[in-house]
Amino acid sequence: MFADPEAVLRNRRPRCNADVSGAVVLQMAATDADCDGILVTSATEQVRLVISRSTARSLVASAGKAKPCRRWWNRR
């Protein structure tokens, strides 16, 4: 999962080989019983962040409850 795929290609080309959307990765982490979490690495800095399985579950659940935004052209 890359928030900025172009930055990944510029900075870490030889070390990265996956291109999966963040929503898919969170869903996988939330539903896979063998997954403890996700290690997210910045494409531009030497920074890492762990998203636990329970946090992934919460994020997936809250995304499903989000109200769809109204389109500016659909006023009803």
FENNORSUL-V169117 format. One record per residue. N is the residue number from 1. RES is the residue in three letters. SS is DSSP state (@ for helix, = for strand, . for the rest). OMEGA is omega in whole degrees, 0 to 359 (none if undefined). BURIAL is 1 if it has 24 or more other ideal C-beta (glycine too) atoms within 12 Angstrom, else 0. Layout:
BEGIN
{{N	RES	SS	OMEGA	BURIAL} {N	RES	SS	OMEGA	BURIAL}}
END
This chain:
BEGIN
{{1	MET	.	180	1} {2	PHE	.	176	1} {3	ALA	.	181	0} {4	ASP	.	185	0} {5	PRO	@	180	0} {6	GLU	@	178	0} {7	ALA	@	178	0} {8	VAL	@	180	0} {9	LEU	@	179	0} {10	ARG	@	191	0} {11	ASN	@	188	0} {12	ARG	@	186	0} {13	ARG	@	186	0} {14	PRO	@	186	0} {15	ARG	@	183	0} {16	CYS	.	182	0} {17	ASN	.	181	0} {18	ALA	.	177	0} {19	ASP	.	183	0} {20	VAL	.	180	0} {21	SER	.	180	0} {22	GLY	@	180	0} {23	ALA	@	180	0} {24	VAL	@	180	0} {25	VAL	@	178	1} {26	LEU	@	178	1} {27	GLN	@	179	0} {28	MET	@	181	1} {29	ALA	@	182	1} {30	ALA	@	187	1} {31	THR	@	182	0} {32	ASP	.	182	0} {33	ALA	.	180	0} {34	ASP	.	183	0} {35	CYS	.	176	0} {36	ASP	.	181	0} {37	GLY	=	183	0} {38	ILE	=	173	1} {39	LEU	=	180	0} {40	VAL	=	181	0} {41	THR	=	179	1} {42	SER	.	178	0} {43	ALA	.	186	1} {44	THR	.	181	0} {45	GLU	.	176	0} {46	GLN	.	182	0} {47	VAL	.	178	0} {48	ARG	=	180	0} {49	LEU	=	178	0} {50	VAL	=	173	0} {51	ILE	=	183	1} {52	SER	=	179	0} {53	ARG	@	180	1} {54	SER	@	176	0} {55	THR	@	177	0} {56	ALA	@	177	1} {57	ARG	@	180	1} {58	SER	@	180	0} {59	LEU	@	179	1} {60	VAL	@	180	1} {61	ALA	@	181	0} {62	SER	@	177	0} {63	ALA	@	179	0} {64	GLY	@	181	0} {65	LYS	@	183	0} {66	ALA	.	178	0} {67	LYS	.	177	0} {68	PRO	.	181	0} {69	CYS	.	179	0} {70	ARG	.	177	0} {71	ARG	.	182	0} {72	TRP	.	181	0} {73	TRP	.	180	0} {74	ASN	.	188	0} {75	ARG	.	182	0} {76	ARG	.	none	0}}
END
